[in-house]
């Protein structure tokens, strides 16, 4: 609240001062009170191009523009020392009226031919302009992302660099506009938070060309990424909580195992908890499988949407379990089928035989089955109840004993739609509790003392139904058994949607180098 008080006070003081600046510059004083037009006149007075007005409507950038224009007030009124510019930047509530109402005259902007700018100043102007233009571009049109995990292979590969269209579903206005340029949530090298939370904006989205459709490759903010363990930021805090317990995770020195690229595990401290707003949660990319209002289930690895089977993408993969007489040659597998050694899990069983777990397509799996060392092969198919053993924690959504689902046998469930009303009872509540409580911001409780038995309370009132306020989506990876997706953490709200992956502009295999044939290919 306090930041907004300062912001509104600044605008009030500026509005009360502009008329005097206009008067000194020979402009009509009434123009200072006409929204939009007053910015155009202000730009003209300070010698700036008219199209800069566009930058005043870009959240985050507009704050920088007001600071620049404050400094230009000093310049056109003859106060051109560095000290005045610093005061205009950090104390505009006092310095703007003090300068405008002082006994001075309008002298205009510094003529281009008289500007004595050193090399550092010229570079500073160029960098500042580039930062502003690039920020506007990546916020409202296209942004570059990279693929760090194999959850979408072979549709999207580790090492792919993508352009993601924010115009497809409508660009979101920044919810945390004060952030270090070109960072997401962390400043590299120093490894510190790149944004401030004391100044934020509500969720708003500009119109787009459509909404996510079934089959789209969608980038979104990780729904369970609102709270993360500092040193394990790419994992779900809630999943780690179910596995380790909250008290342990809250201890910055509690040590957890982290797998290294070479397969070793090392213990490292958790580092405590970090809270992140929606637009600073980790970016994920998955395939849109279900849209608002759909009913979905998975049976023996086959996805059904509204009772119709949904085919896996041609480039999609399952996990295959091999029993072997001898270990597989991973170099040969890489050469023949482009399966990285890091994706092949091998080991030896107690009877002396070997096993391997390999993610690949049904076509490639059939070829692997013909290898001389392969004794048997089957596709992974965890039955319902696979995680019911009390020795295991429940990784599958909604992580509730009433639901014994697995990643291969899941559902059925209904995907919430804005404006649709769902009849609530204690049985289905675990499926929609997080959507109601976290994504839509309601106080949800179950009252065990109600006279008629346990009763659901939303915002303090007993309810038997709930009407959803936004659309939700179901996202899954094409690499079905190597993907942390909606089967593990549930629905993706529309306000978490970032954009649609449209183009691979660069790609590099971690083992073999640039994949020349994939450059500038369309994402399908």
URWOTA-V185802 format. One record per residue. N is the residue number from 1. RES is the residue in three letters. PHI is phi in whole degrees, -180 to 180 (999 if undefined). PSI is psi in whole degrees, 0 to 359 (none if undefined). D_LAST is the distance of its C-alpha to the last C-alpha in Angstrom with 1 decimal. Layout:
N&RES&PHI&PSI&D_LAST ; N&RES&PHI&PSI&D_LAST
This chain:
1&UNK&999&319&44.7 ; 2&UNK&-61&317&46.8 ; 3&UNK&-58&323&44.1 ; 4&UNK&-70&327&43.8 ; 5&UNK&-61&315&47.6 ; 6&UNK&-64&319&47.6 ; 7&UNK&-66&313&44.8 ; 8&UNK&-67&324&46.6 ; 9&UNK&-64&320&49.9 ; 10&UNK&-62&313&48.5 ; 11&UNK&-64&322&47.2 ; 12&UNK&-64&316&50.6 ; 13&UNK&-68&321&52.5 ; 14&UNK&-63&315&50.4 ; 15&UNK&-63&324&50.9 ; 16&UNK&-75&348&54.6 ; 17&UNK&-107&333&54.8 ; 18&UNK&-60&324&52.8 ; 19&UNK&-60&325&55.5 ; 20&UNK&-70&321&58.0 ; 21&UNK&-62&316&55.7 ; 22&UNK&-62&319&55.2 ; 23&UNK&-62&316&58.9 ; 24&UNK&-66&331&59.6 ; 25&UNK&-89&2&57.1 ; 26&UNK&80&22&58.7 ; 27&UNK&-104&156&55.9 ; 28&UNK&-64&134&56.6 ; 29&UNK&-67&330&56.7 ; 30&UNK&-63&336&55.2 ; 31&UNK&-64&336&51.9 ; 32&UNK&-67&343&51.4 ; 33&UNK&-107&8&51.0 ; 34&UNK&-102&109&48.4 ; 35&UNK&-56&136&44.8 ; 36&UNK&87&305&42.5 ; 37&UNK&-66&325&45.3 ; 38&UNK&-64&328&47.1 ; 39&UNK&-67&318&44.1 ; 40&UNK&-61&316&44.3 ; 41&UNK&-66&318&48.0 ; 42&UNK&-59&316&47.7 ; 43&UNK&-62&318&45.2 ; 44&UNK&-66&319&47.7 ; 45&UNK&-61&322&50.6 ; 46&UNK&-91&2&48.9 ; 47&UNK&78&26&47.8 ; 48&UNK&-102&153&44.0 ; 49&UNK&-66&148&41.6 ; 50&UNK&-63&329&41.0 ; 51&UNK&-71&351&37.2 ; 52&UNK&-61&342&37.5 ; 53&UNK&-60&333&37.9 ; 54&UNK&-62&324&34.1 ; 55&UNK&-70&341&34.1 ; 56&UNK&-76&348&36.5 ; 57&UNK&-103&3&33.9 ; 58&UNK&-94&113&31.4 ; 59&UNK&-55&139&32.2 ; 60&UNK&89&302&33.2 ; 61&UNK&-67&323&33.6 ; 62&UNK&-64&328&36.2 ; 63&UNK&-64&320&38.4 ; 64&UNK&-65&322&38.5 ; 65&UNK&-65&320&39.3 ; 66&UNK&-65&323&42.3 ; 67&UNK&-63&315&43.6 ; 68&UNK&-61&318&43.4 ; 69&UNK&-71&329&45.2 ; 70&UNK&-61&316&47.9 ; 71&UNK&-62&323&48.6 ; 72&UNK&-71&337&48.9 ; 73&UNK&-61&314&51.5 ; 74&UNK&-59&317&53.6 ; 75&UNK&-64&312&53.1 ; 76&UNK&-74&345&54.2 ; 77&UNK&-102&15&57.2 ; 78&UNK&88&1&58.5 ; 79&UNK&-97&97&57.5 ; 80&UNK&-119&14&55.6 ; 81&UNK&-81&155&56.4 ; 82&UNK&-59&325&53.8 ; 83&UNK&-61&316&55.6 ; 84&UNK&-63&322&55.0 ; 85&UNK&-67&321&51.3 ; 86&UNK&-65&318&51.0 ; 87&UNK&-65&321&52.9 ; 88&UNK&-64&327&50.7 ; 89&UNK&-73&316&47.6 ; 90&UNK&-104&341&48.9 ; 91&UNK&-132&54&51.6 ; 92&UNK&-66&336&50.7 ; 93&UNK&-61&327&52.4 ; 94&UNK&-99&318&55.7 ; 95&UNK&-73&325&55.1 ; 96&UNK&-61&304&53.7 ; 97&UNK&-66&326&56.8 ; 98&UNK&-62&323&59.1 ; 99&UNK&-78&316&58.0 ; 100&UNK&-69&322&57.7 ; 101&UNK&-95&7&61.1 ; 102&UNK&-75&169&62.9 ; 103&UNK&-82&75&65.6 ; 104&UNK&-138&172&63.3 ; 105&UNK&-123&158&62.2 ; 106&UNK&-74&122&58.9 ; 107&UNK&-112&352&58.7 ; 108&UNK&85&170&55.1 ; 109&UNK&-67&162&52.2 ; 110&UNK&-70&126&53.1 ; 111&UNK&-58&144&53.1 ; 112&UNK&-55&320&50.5 ; 113&UNK&-71&343&53.3 ; 114&UNK&-100&358&55.0 ; 115&UNK&-77&117&52.1 ; 116&UNK&-102&97&52.9 ; 117&UNK&-115&128&49.7 ; 118&UNK&-73&175&49.5 ; 119&UNK&-60&321&46.6 ; 120&UNK&-64&318&45.5 ; 121&UNK&-65&320&45.6 ; 122&UNK&-65&317&43.6 ; 123&UNK&-65&322&40.9 ; 124&UNK&-61&316&40.9 ; 125&UNK&-62&316&40.4 ; 126&UNK&-64&318&37.5 ; 127&UNK&-67&317&35.8 ; 128&UNK&-61&316&36.4 ; 129&UNK&-64&318&35.0 ; 130&UNK&-63&320&31.9 ; 131&UNK&-63&317&31.4 ; 132&UNK&-64&312&31.7 ; 133&UNK&-64&315&29.4 ; 134&UNK&-65&323&26.6 ; 135&UNK&-65&317&27.1 ; 136&UNK&-62&316&26.8 ; 137&UNK&-63&310&23.6 ; 138&UNK&-75&338&21.8 ; 139&UNK&-80&326&23.2 ; 140&UNK&-119&352&22.4 ; 141&UNK&-128&280&19.5 ; 142&UNK&-131&147&17.2 ; 143&UNK&-136&145&17.7 ; 144&UNK&-88&136&16.9 ; 145&UNK&-132&162&16.0 ; 146&UNK&-123&156&16.0 ; 147&UNK&-99&110&14.8 ; 148&UNK&-95&344&18.2 ; 149&UNK&-128&163&17.8 ; 150&UNK&-89&21&16.1 ; 151&UNK&-67&342&15.1 ; 152&UNK&-111&8&11.3 ; 153&UNK&-69&149&12.1 ; 154&UNK&-92&19&11.1 ; 155&UNK&-70&310&7.4 ; 156&UNK&-125&137&9.0 ; 157&UNK&-109&152&12.5 ; 158&UNK&-58&127&15.8 ; 159&UNK&100&357&16.8 ; 160&UNK&-75&141&13.5 ; 161&UNK&-114&125&14.4 ; 162&UNK&-115&153&12.1 ; 163&UNK&-101&129&12.9 ; 164&UNK&-112&125&12.6 ; 165&UNK&-85&118&13.6 ; 166&UNK&-88&347&16.6 ; 167&UNK&-74&337&17.4 ; 168&UNK&-61&316&14.6 ; 169&UNK&-113&3&16.7 ; 170&UNK&97&123&19.9 ; 171&UNK&-70&138&21.1 ; 172&UNK&-80&141&23.5 ; 173&UNK&-75&142&27.0 ; 174&UNK&-59&132&27.9 ; 175&UNK&-88&336&29.8 ; 176&UNK&-125&80&31.5 ; 177&UNK&-70&337&32.1 ; 178&UNK&-91&98&34.5 ; 179&UNK&-146&155&32.5 ; 180&UNK&-69&132&32.6 ; 181&UNK&-56&141&30.4 ; 182&UNK&62&26&27.0 ; 183&UNK&-121&161&27.3 ; 184&UNK&-96&283&25.7 ; 185&UNK&-125&351&28.4 ; 186&UNK&-138&138&30.3 ; 187&UNK&-82&122&32.1 ; 188&UNK&-59&161&31.5 ; 189&UNK&72&298&34.6 ; 190&UNK&-77&342&36.9 ; 191&UNK&57&45&34.5 ; 192&UNK&-119&163&35.7 ; 193&UNK&-61&136&34.2 ; 194&UNK&-98&3&32.7 ; 195&UNK&-138&163&33.4 ; 196&UNK&-110&147&36.4 ; 197&UNK&-104&352&36.6 ; 198&UNK&-78&350&39.8 ; 199&UNK&-130&113&38.2 ; 200&UNK&-140&165&35.2 ; 201&UNK&-124&151&33.8 ; 202&UNK&-70&162&32.7 ; 203&UNK&-65&126&29.1 ; 204&UNK&-143&147&28.2 ; 205&UNK&-137&134&25.1 ; 206&UNK&-78&159&24.9 ; 207&UNK&-61&143&23.4 ; 208&UNK&-120&187&19.7 ; 209&UNK&-81&349&17.7 ; 210&UNK&174&199&17.0 ; 211&UNK&-125&163&16.5 ; 212&UNK&-56&133&13.7 ; 213&UNK&-112&157&12.5 ; 214&UNK&-59&126&11.8 ; 215&UNK&103&345&8.3 ; 216&UNK&-69&143&7.6 ; 217&UNK&-89&110&7.3 ; 218&UNK&-114&135&10.9 ; 219&UNK&-96&134&13.6 ; 220&UNK&-149&163&17.0 ; 221&UNK&-80&132&20.6 ; 222&UNK&-56&116&21.6 ; 223&UNK&-59&329&23.7 ; 224&UNK&-93&16&26.4 ; 225&UNK&-92&13&26.5 ; 226&UNK&-70&334&29.4 ; 227&UNK&-131&127&31.8 ; 228&UNK&-131&154&31.2 ; 229&UNK&-82&127&33.6 ; 230&UNK&-51&316&34.2 ; 231&UNK&-95&6&33.7 ; 232&UNK&-134&55&30.9 ; 233&UNK&-71&339&28.6 ; 234&UNK&-90&2&25.3 ; 235&UNK&-108&155&26.7 ; 236&UNK&-72&120&27.5 ; 237&UNK&-57&320&31.1 ; 238&UNK&-67&325&31.5 ; 239&UNK&-68&316&30.4 ; 240&UNK&-64&324&32.8 ; 241&UNK&-63&317&35.4 ; 242&UNK&-65&330&35.3 ; 243&UNK&-86&322&35.7 ; 244&UNK&-110&333&38.3 ; 245&UNK&98&143&39.9 ; 246&UNK&-65&317&40.0 ; 247&UNK&-58&323&43.4 ; 248&UNK&-71&315&42.2 ; 249&UNK&-65&329&39.0 ; 250&UNK&-72&344&41.1 ; 251&UNK&-84&114&43.3 ; 252&UNK&-58&336&42.0 ; 253&UNK&-95&357&43.7 ; 254&UNK&-65&129&42.3 ; 255&UNK&-100&135&40.7 ; 256&UNK&-127&158&37.5 ; 257&UNK&-82&135&35.9 ; 258&UNK&-125&128&32.9 ; 259&UNK&-77&132&31.2 ; 260&UNK&-91&163&31.2 ; 261&UNK&-56&330&28.8 ; 262&UNK&-87&6&31.4 ; 263&UNK&96&344&31.6 ; 264&UNK&-70&156&34.8 ; 265&UNK&-116&134&35.4 ; 266&UNK&-123&153&37.5 ; 267&UNK&-92&132&39.1 ; 268&UNK&-140&150&38.6 ; 269&UNK&-67&146&39.8 ; 270&UNK&-66&322&37.6 ; 271&UNK&87&6&38.9 ; 272&UNK&88&188&39.1 ; 273&UNK&-109&146&36.8 ; 274&UNK&-122&138&34.8 ; 275&UNK&-106&133&34.0 ; 276&UNK&-129&140&31.0 ; 277&UNK&-71&169&30.1 ; 278&UNK&-55&310&26.7 ; 279&UNK&-76&358&25.2 ; 280&UNK&-111&8&26.5 ; 281&UNK&-76&157&25.1 ; 282&UNK&-54&142&22.7 ; 283&UNK&-86&129&19.1 ; 284&UNK&-119&156&16.6 ; 285&UNK&-132&128&12.9 ; 286&UNK&-145&174&11.8 ; 287&UNK&-90&133&9.9 ; 288&UNK&-73&118&11.9 ; 289&UNK&-103&320&13.8 ; 290&UNK&-130&140&16.8 ; 291&UNK&-110&169&17.9 ; 292&UNK&-54&132&21.5 ; 293&UNK&91&351&24.0 ; 294&UNK&-74&154&22.1 ; 295&UNK&-108&138&23.9 ; 296&UNK&-137&144&22.2 ; 297&UNK&-151&160&23.5 ; 298&UNK&-125&125&22.6 ; 299&UNK&-126&116&24.9 ; 300&UNK&51&42&25.1 ; 301&UNK&85&350&21.5 ; 302&UNK&-91&125&20.3 ; 303&UNK&-85&134&18.8 ; 304&UNK&-120&128&20.5 ; 305&UNK&-118&121&19.8 ; 306&UNK&53&42&22.9 ; 307&UNK&71&2&24.2 ; 308&UNK&-102&134&21.3 ; 309&UNK&-65&138&19.5 ; 310&UNK&-111&117&15.8 ; 311&UNK&-69&142&14.1 ; 312&UNK&-69&144&12.5 ; 313&UNK&-54&148&9.0 ; 314&UNK&-55&332&10.0 ; 315&UNK&-96&7&9.5 ; 316&UNK&-77&168&11.4 ; 317&UNK&-140&153&15.1 ; 318&UNK&-118&169&18.5 ; 319&UNK&-92&131&21.7 ; 320&UNK&-115&137&24.3 ; 321&UNK&-104&121&28.0 ; 322&UNK&-112&139&30.2 ; 323&UNK&-104&130&33.9 ; 324&UNK&-126&151&35.2 ; 325&UNK&-87&341&38.5 ; 326&UNK&-155&153&37.6 ; 327&UNK&-60&149&34.9 ; 328&UNK&-78&150&31.8 ; 329&UNK&-85&105&31.5 ; 330&UNK&-68&331&28.5 ; 331&UNK&-65&319&28.7 ; 332&UNK&-66&319&28.5 ; 333&UNK&-64&322&25.5 ; 334&UNK&-65&317&23.7 ; 335&UNK&-66&317&24.7 ; 336&UNK&-79&320&23.8 ; 337&UNK&-126&5&20.6 ; 338&UNK&56&42&19.5 ; 339&UNK&-104&117&20.5 ; 340&UNK&-68&149&22.1 ; 341&UNK&-60&327&25.7 ; 342&UNK&-67&343&25.1 ; 343&UNK&-90&350&22.8 ; 344&UNK&-100&112&25.7 ; 345&UNK&-96&120&28.4 ; 346&UNK&-126&154&31.6 ; 347&UNK&-169&180&35.1 ; 348&UNK&-118&138&38.4 ; 349&UNK&-92&170&39.8 ; 350&UNK&-64&331&43.4 ; 351&UNK&-82&4&44.3 ; 352&UNK&96&344&43.3 ; 353&UNK&-78&172&40.1 ; 354&UNK&-116&162&36.8 ; 355&UNK&-137&161&33.5 ; 356&UNK&-149&143&29.9 ; 357&UNK&-115&120&26.8 ; 358&UNK&-133&126&23.6 ; 359&UNK&-85&126&19.9 ; 360&UNK&-165&178&18.2 ; 361&UNK&-83&159&16.7 ; 362&UNK&-57&324&19.3 ; 363&UNK&-65&313&19.5 ; 364&UNK&-69&323&20.4 ; 365&UNK&-59&320&22.6 ; 366&UNK&-63&326&24.6 ; 367&UNK&-73&321&25.3 ; 368&UNK&-65&325&26.4 ; 369&UNK&-61&337&28.7 ; 370&UNK&-84&355&30.6 ; 371&UNK&-63&145&31.7 ; 372&UNK&-61&328&35.5 ; 373&UNK&-82&353&35.5 ; 374&UNK&-84&118&33.4 ; 375&UNK&-85&316&35.8 ; 376&UNK&-156&162&33.3 ; 377&UNK&-149&142&29.7 ; 378&UNK&-150&152&28.1 ; 379&UNK&-79&140&25.0 ; 380&UNK&-59&135&25.5 ; 381&UNK&-153&85&26.6 ; 382&UNK&-74&121&28.6 ; 383&UNK&-70&158&30.8 ; 384&UNK&-57&137&31.6 ; 385&UNK&94&359&34.3 ; 386&UNK&-58&325&33.1 ; 387&UNK&-99&16&33.6 ; 388&UNK&-80&346&36.8 ; 389&UNK&-58&124&39.0 ; 390&UNK&-61&346&41.0 ; 391&UNK&-74&342&40.6 ; 392&UNK&-106&149&36.9 ; 393&UNK&-84&164&35.4 ; 394&UNK&-96&105&32.9 ; 395&UNK&-84&345&29.4 ; 396&UNK&-90&136&27.7 ; 397&UNK&-57&137&27.5 ; 398&UNK&-95&23&30.0 ; 399&UNK&54&49&32.1 ; 400&UNK&-132&138&35.1 ; 401&UNK&-58&338&37.5 ; 402&UNK&-72&347&37.1 ; 403&UNK&-122&111&33.6 ; 404&UNK&-101&39&33.4 ; 405&UNK&-74&160&29.6 ; 406&UNK&-128&175&27.6 ; 407&UNK&-68&340&23.9 ; 408&UNK&-100&342&24.0 ; 409&UNK&-137&99&26.4 ; 410&UNK&-140&142&25.8 ; 411&UNK&88&192&26.8 ; 412&UNK&-81&158&27.2 ; 413&UNK&-148&162&26.8 ; 414&UNK&-107&137&26.2 ; 415&UNK&-93&122&23.8 ; 416&UNK&-60&147&25.9 ; 417&UNK&-129&139&25.7 ; 418&UNK&-57&129&27.6 ; 419&UNK&88&349&31.0 ; 420&UNK&-85&141&30.9 ; 421&UNK&-104&131&33.9 ; 422&UNK&-114&133&33.9 ; 423&UNK&-75&123&37.1 ; 424&UNK&-100&138&37.8 ; 425&UNK&-146&173&39.8 ; 426&UNK&-66&336&40.2 ; 427&UNK&-71&315&38.1 ; 428&UNK&-93&353&34.8 ; 429&UNK&-55&319&35.6 ; 430&UNK&-57&333&33.9 ; 431&UNK&-71&330&30.5 ; 432&UNK&-121&1&30.9 ; 433&UNK&-59&312&33.4 ; 434&UNK&-65&321&31.2 ; 435&UNK&-60&316&29.4 ; 436&UNK&-71&316&32.8 ; 437&UNK&-81&314&34.6 ; 438&UNK&-94&307&32.1 ; 439&UNK&-75&332&29.3 ; 440&UNK&-112&1&31.7 ; 441&UNK&72&33&34.8 ; 442&UNK&-104&151&37.4 ; 443&UNK&-82&111&40.2 ; 444&UNK&-118&127&39.8 ; 445&UNK&-141&160&42.5 ; 446&UNK&-114&121&44.0 ; 447&UNK&-93&109&47.8 ; 448&UNK&-79&352&49.5 ; 449&UNK&-97&4&52.9 ; 450&UNK&-63&145&52.3 ; 451&UNK&-62&330&55.1 ; 452&UNK&-94&15&52.7 ; 453&UNK&104&189&50.8 ; 454&UNK&-61&137&47.8 ; 455&UNK&-131&141&46.3 ; 456&UNK&-86&129&43.1 ; 457&UNK&-117&129&43.8 ; 458&UNK&-121&120&41.4 ; 459&UNK&54&37&43.0 ; 460&UNK&87&353&46.3 ; 461&UNK&-108&137&46.3 ; 462&UNK&-68&138&46.1 ; 463&UNK&-136&156&43.1 ; 464&UNK&-123&359&42.0 ; 465&UNK&-152&166&38.7 ; 466&UNK&-148&137&36.2 ; 467&UNK&-105&121&34.2 ; 468&UNK&-74&147&30.9 ; 469&UNK&-99&345&30.5 ; 470&UNK&-147&167&26.7 ; 471&UNK&-81&154&23.5 ; 472&UNK&-131&158&21.9 ; 473&UNK&-135&158&18.5 ; 474&UNK&-115&120&17.8 ; 475&UNK&-116&136&15.2 ; 476&UNK&-138&150&14.6 ; 477&UNK&-82&147&13.2 ; 478&UNK&-68&334&11.4 ; 479&UNK&-88&81&14.5 ; 480&UNK&-53&322&16.7 ; 481&UNK&-103&8&20.1 ; 482&UNK&-126&36&19.4 ; 483&UNK&-134&124&18.0 ; 484&UNK&-87&106&20.3 ; 485&UNK&-138&202&18.7 ; 486&UNK&-59&337&20.1 ; 487&UNK&-64&339&22.1 ; 488&UNK&-104&331&24.2 ; 489&UNK&-134&5&24.6 ; 490&UNK&92&210&23.8 ; 491&UNK&-76&154&22.4 ; 492&UNK&-109&115&20.6 ; 493&UNK&-70&153&22.6 ; 494&UNK&-63&329&21.2 ; 495&UNK&-71&351&23.4 ; 496&UNK&-92&351&21.5 ; 497&UNK&-72&131&18.1 ; 498&UNK&-98&308&17.4 ; 499&UNK&177&186&14.3 ; 500&UNK&-110&129&10.6 ; 501&UNK&-69&126&8.6 ; 502&UNK&-124&333&7.8 ; 503&UNK&-150&134&9.0 ; 504&UNK&-92&107&10.2 ; 505&UNK&-94&342&13.8 ; 506&UNK&-157&151&15.7 ; 507&UNK&-156&142&15.5 ; 508&UNK&-143&122&18.6 ; 509&UNK&-73&129&19.3 ; 510&UNK&-58&337&22.2 ; 511&UNK&-100&321&24.1 ; 512&UNK&-114&353&23.5 ; 513&UNK&101&201&22.6 ; 514&UNK&-64&133&20.1 ; 515&UNK&-93&90&17.2 ; 516&UNK&-62&324&17.8 ; 517&UNK&-72&344&15.3 ; 518&UNK&-94&352&12.3 ; 519&UNK&-62&133&14.0 ; 520&UNK&58&43&12.5 ; 521&UNK&-101&149&9.1 ; 522&UNK&-79&138&6.3 ; 523&UNK&-76&130&3.8 ; 524&UNK&-122&none&0.0
